[in-house]
Amino acid sequence: MVSYLSDASANNGSSNGSSNGLKRFNWRWLWLLALAAPFLWLGRFRSESAIAEDAISPLPVQTQVLERVNGYQVKRTYTGEIVTRRSSNLGFEQAGTLIDVLVDEGNTVAAGTPIARLDTRSLQAQRQQLEAQQRQAQARFQELQRGPRQEDIAAAAAAVQDLQAQLDLARLQQERREDLYNQGVISLEERDEKVFSANALQSRLNQAQSQLDELNAGSRVEQVNAQDAQVEQIEASLKNLDVSIAKSVIYAPFEGRVSRRFVDEGVVVSPGQAVMRLIENSALEARIGIPSQMANRIVSGSRQTIQVNGQSFRGQVTALLPELDDASQTVTVVVTLSSDAQPTIGATARLTLQNQQDEIGYWLPTSALVAGERGLWSAYVLEDHQSTENLHEVSRRAVEVLHTDSDRTFVRGLLQPGEEIITSGTHRLVPGQLVQN
């Protein structure tokens, strides 16, 4: 009995110790569980609500009905340059010292306006010399045309008579000296002197008689023609010199503006050296290279819009050059701008053309495209759900992107006309998902 009580007491002591430990445990953790219980219940409630909402309310989507088209237009932009119809680097045809430049850069000049001059003093001196030679040759020509004067003929005849008288006297003296020599009165030397004197007079008489005959006959045709040719030669030299003097001045070949001045006064220029650049002051042109297959669709005389530095200018196609450009292998299209258009010469000109592509496909909003593997694309379409008319099942169709224009894309693929394509929110969808249109 004593031992039983002892054991009971022992058990009671052990039970009391365990009870005290449990009380300590309950007070430590139970208040934490009480605080966490509402949150656990709220999380469970929300999770169940979300699952229920997903199961009951499908994701709403926006759609577009597919319409098949037979092609699309591609805008292609081609570049060229703004040029003038005519432009020239002006220079002299001959060398000389530049003494005067009459215009400045930016000036507008009319056709025929003098622009620059060379020093022509040496050319003017040569001209004066040729003029003196011309007057001399002309006088001689006129003299030959009129023939000899009567005074000249009379003088020549008197000279012939005088020489004839002297010759007659010399012959008499020669005969007398011949007799005296035969008689041995005079020497051979004295006789030869008279013979030589008589022969010299005979020669002078022949010459005078020839001159008299020439005067009586008048000027020969050959002499007149030769002198006439000499006069013409001098006149040709004068004309050539006048051309050289005229070429010492640069005149504007057309109306335009001085774009650049290369040299100043005092410079010795060589033939062909550029003195200044003149550009035509009229309508400008845009010369643009276009592939031959596109150029065949452009009609001469058609109106086109040219973009230059963000500005639009209207122009007319005036020519399609017949040769391909060696570098770009394109046809040069010449577009003449309106007269009031004055873009900067040398600026880049852009021409945008519409190129029709014959291809069966569909226009989709770019937002409707879904990126796939290996660079492929697809789109989501709606399939009717069997249980409910308002619910649709998402189906994925592969497409090929052919052209993109701003926010829309032309595609072809496994699509059918009349199907509804999902246009937004495609990143939240998966094939087989139920959605509501």
Backbone hydrogen bonds, N-H to C=O, Kabsch-Sander energy under -0.5 kcal/mol:
donor,donor_aa,acceptor,acceptor_aa,energy
5,L,1,M,-2.1
6,S,2,V,-2.0
7,D,3,S,-2.9
8,A,4,Y,-3.2
9,S,5,L,-3.0
10,A,6,S,-2.8
11,N,7,D,-3.3
12,N,8,A,-3.5
13,G,9,S,-2.6
14,S,10,A,-2.4
15,S,11,N,-3.2
16,N,12,N,-2.6
17,G,13,G,-1.9
18,S,14,S,-2.2
19,S,15,S,-2.5
20,N,16,N,-2.4
21,G,17,G,-1.9
22,L,18,S,-2.5
23,K,19,S,-2.3
24,R,20,N,-1.9
25,F,21,G,-2.1
26,N,22,L,-2.9
27,W,23,K,-2.0
28,R,24,R,-1.0
29,W,25,F,-2.1
30,L,26,N,-1.8
33,L,29,W,-2.2
34,A,30,L,-2.0
35,L,31,W,-1.5
36,A,32,L,-2.1
37,A,33,L,-1.7
40,L,36,A,-2.3
41,W,37,A,-2.4
42,L,38,P,-2.3
43,G,39,F,-2.6
44,R,40,L,-2.0
45,F,41,W,-2.1
46,R,42,L,-2.7
47,S,43,G,-2.5
48,E,44,R,-2.4
49,S,45,F,-2.2
50,A,46,R,-2.9
51,I,47,S,-2.3
52,A,48,E,-2.2
53,E,49,S,-2.9
54,D,50,A,-2.9
55,A,51,I,-2.1
56,I,52,A,-1.9
57,S,53,E,-4.0
59,L,434,L,-1.0
61,V,436,Q,-2.1
64,Q,421,I,-1.8
66,L,419,E,-3.1
69,V,361,G,-2.5
72,Y,357,Q,-2.1
74,V,355,N,-2.7
76,R,74,V,-0.6
76,R,353,L,-2.5
78,Y,351,L,-2.7
80,G,349,A,-2.5
81,E,287,R,-1.9
82,I,347,A,-2.2
83,V,81,E,-0.6
83,V,285,E,-3.1
85,R,283,A,-0.5
88,S,278,L,-2.7
90,L,88,S,-0.8
90,L,276,M,-2.7
92,F,273,Q,-0.6
96,G,269,V,-1.7
98,L,96,G,-0.5
98,L,267,V,-2.6
99,I,97,T,-0.5
99,I,117,R,-1.9
100,D,117,R,-1.4
102,L,100,D,-0.5
102,L,115,I,-3.3
103,V,115,I,-0.6
106,G,258,V,-3.3
107,N,104,D,-1.9
109,V,256,G,-2.8
112,G,252,A,-3.2
113,T,110,A,-1.8
115,I,250,I,-3.7
116,A,250,I,-0.9
117,R,100,D,-2.5
118,L,248,S,-2.4
119,D,97,T,-2.0
124,Q,120,T,-2.2
125,A,121,R,-1.9
126,Q,122,S,-2.0
127,R,123,L,-1.7
128,Q,124,Q,-1.9
129,Q,125,A,-1.9
130,L,126,Q,-2.2
131,E,127,R,-2.2
132,A,128,Q,-1.8
133,Q,129,Q,-2.0
134,Q,130,L,-2.3
135,R,131,E,-2.1
136,Q,132,A,-2.0
137,A,133,Q,-2.4
138,Q,134,Q,-2.4
139,A,135,R,-2.0
140,R,136,Q,-2.0
141,F,137,A,-2.0
142,Q,138,Q,-2.3
143,E,139,A,-2.2
144,L,140,R,-2.1
145,Q,141,F,-2.1
146,R,142,Q,-2.3
147,G,143,E,-1.8
153,I,149,R,-1.7
154,A,150,Q,-2.7
155,A,151,E,-2.3
156,A,152,D,-2.1
157,A,153,I,-2.4
158,A,154,A,-2.4
159,A,155,A,-2.1
160,V,156,A,-1.7
161,Q,157,A,-2.3
162,D,158,A,-2.5
163,L,159,A,-2.1
164,Q,160,V,-2.2
165,A,161,Q,-2.2
166,Q,162,D,-2.2
167,L,163,L,-2.4
168,D,164,Q,-2.2
169,L,165,A,-2.2
170,A,166,Q,-2.2
171,R,167,L,-2.1
172,L,168,D,-1.9
173,Q,169,L,-2.3
174,Q,170,A,-2.0
175,E,171,R,-2.1
176,R,172,L,-2.3
177,R,173,Q,-2.4
178,E,174,Q,-1.7
179,D,175,E,-1.9
180,L,176,R,-2.5
181,Y,177,R,-2.1
182,N,178,E,-2.0
183,Q,179,D,-1.8
184,G,181,Y,-0.8
185,V,180,L,-2.9
186,I,180,L,-0.8
191,R,187,S,-1.5
192,D,188,L,-2.5
193,E,189,E,-1.8
194,K,190,E,-1.3
195,V,191,R,-1.6
196,F,192,D,-2.8
197,S,193,E,-2.2
198,A,194,K,-2.2
199,N,195,V,-2.1
200,A,196,F,-2.3
201,L,197,S,-1.9
202,Q,198,A,-1.7
203,S,199,N,-1.8
204,R,200,A,-2.1
205,L,201,L,-2.1
206,N,202,Q,-2.2
207,Q,203,S,-2.1
208,A,204,R,-2.2
209,Q,205,L,-2.5
210,S,206,N,-2.2
211,Q,207,Q,-2.2
212,L,208,A,-2.1
213,D,209,Q,-2.5
214,E,210,S,-2.3
215,L,211,Q,-2.2
216,N,212,L,-2.5
217,A,213,D,-2.1
218,G,214,E,-1.3
224,V,220,R,-1.9
225,N,221,V,-2.6
226,A,222,E,-2.3
227,Q,223,Q,-2.2
228,D,224,V,-2.2
229,A,225,N,-2.3
230,Q,226,A,-1.7
231,V,227,Q,-2.0
232,E,228,D,-2.1
233,Q,229,A,-2.2
234,I,230,Q,-1.9
235,E,231,V,-2.1
236,A,232,E,-2.4
237,S,233,Q,-2.0
238,L,234,I,-2.0
239,K,235,E,-2.2
240,N,236,A,-2.5
241,L,237,S,-2.1
242,D,238,L,-2.4
243,V,239,K,-2.1
244,S,240,N,-1.9
245,I,241,L,-2.3
246,A,242,D,-2.5
247,K,243,V,-2.3
248,S,245,I,-1.1
249,V,246,A,-1.4
250,I,116,A,-2.6
251,Y,249,V,-0.5
252,A,113,T,-2.4
256,G,109,V,-2.0
257,R,279,I,-2.5
258,V,107,N,-2.6
259,S,257,R,-0.7
259,S,277,R,-2.6
260,R,277,R,-1.2
262,F,275,V,-2.8
263,V,275,V,-1.1
266,G,98,L,-4.0
267,V,264,D,-1.3
269,V,96,G,-2.3
269,V,267,V,-0.9
272,G,92,F,-3.5
273,Q,270,S,-2.0
275,V,90,L,-3.8
276,M,90,L,-1.4
277,R,260,R,-2.8
278,L,88,S,-3.0
279,I,257,R,-2.5
280,E,86,R,-2.7
281,N,255,E,-2.3
282,S,280,E,-1.2
285,E,83,V,-3.0
286,A,335,V,-2.6
287,R,81,E,-2.5
287,R,285,E,-0.5
288,I,286,A,-0.6
288,I,333,V,-2.2
289,G,79,T,-1.1
290,I,331,V,-2.6
294,M,291,P,-0.7
295,A,291,P,-2.6
296,N,292,S,-1.7
297,R,294,M,-1.5
298,I,295,A,-1.4
301,G,317,V,-2.5
302,S,299,V,-2.1
304,Q,315,G,-2.6
306,I,313,F,-3.2
307,Q,350,R,-2.6
308,V,306,I,-0.5
308,V,311,Q,-3.0
309,N,348,T,-0.5
311,Q,308,V,-2.0
313,F,306,I,-2.6
315,G,304,Q,-2.5
316,Q,336,T,-2.3
317,V,302,S,-2.7
318,T,316,Q,-0.6
318,T,334,V,-2.3
319,A,334,V,-1.3
321,L,332,T,-2.3
325,D,330,T,-2.5
329,Q,325,D,-2.2
331,V,290,I,-3.1
332,T,323,E,-0.5
333,V,288,I,-3.1
333,V,331,V,-0.6
334,V,319,A,-2.9
334,V,332,T,-0.5
335,V,286,A,-2.6
335,V,333,V,-0.6
336,T,316,Q,-2.7
336,T,334,V,-0.6
337,L,284,L,-2.5
337,L,335,V,-0.6
338,S,314,R,-1.5
341,A,338,S,-1.6
342,Q,340,D,-0.5
346,G,82,I,-2.8
347,A,344,T,-1.8
349,A,80,G,-1.3
350,R,307,Q,-2.1
351,L,78,Y,-2.8
352,T,305,T,-0.6
353,L,76,R,-2.7
353,L,351,L,-0.5
355,N,74,V,-2.7
355,N,353,L,-0.5
356,Q,354,Q,-0.6
357,Q,72,Y,-3.4
358,D,356,Q,-0.6
359,E,70,N,-0.8
359,E,357,Q,-1.0
361,G,69,V,-2.1
362,Y,411,V,-2.7
363,W,67,E,-0.5
364,L,362,Y,-0.6
364,L,409,T,-3.2
366,T,407,D,-2.3
368,A,365,P,-2.0
369,L,366,T,-1.4
370,V,378,S,-3.0
372,G,376,L,-3.3
375,G,372,G,-0.6
376,L,373,E,-1.6
377,W,399,V,-0.8
378,S,370,V,-2.0
379,A,397,R,-2.4
380,Y,368,A,-0.5
381,V,395,S,-2.8
382,L,420,E,-1.8
383,E,393,E,-2.5
385,H,391,L,-1.6
392,H,435,V,-2.6
393,E,383,E,-3.3
394,V,433,Q,-2.5
395,S,381,V,-2.6
397,R,379,A,-3.0
399,V,377,W,-2.2
400,E,412,R,-3.3
402,L,400,E,-0.5
402,L,410,F,-2.9
403,H,410,F,-1.5
405,D,408,R,-2.9
408,R,405,D,-1.8
409,T,364,L,-3.3
410,F,403,H,-3.5
411,V,362,Y,-2.7
411,V,409,T,-0.6
412,R,400,E,-1.7
414,L,398,A,-2.0
415,L,413,G,-1.9
418,G,66,L,-2.3
419,E,416,Q,-1.7
421,I,64,Q,-3.1
421,I,419,E,-0.6
422,I,380,Y,-2.8
423,T,62,Q,-2.4
424,S,62,Q,-0.7
428,R,425,G,-1.6
429,L,426,T,-1.4
432,G,394,V,-3.3
433,Q,430,V,-2.0
435,V,392,H,-3.0
436,Q,59,L,-2.4
437,N,390,N,-0.7
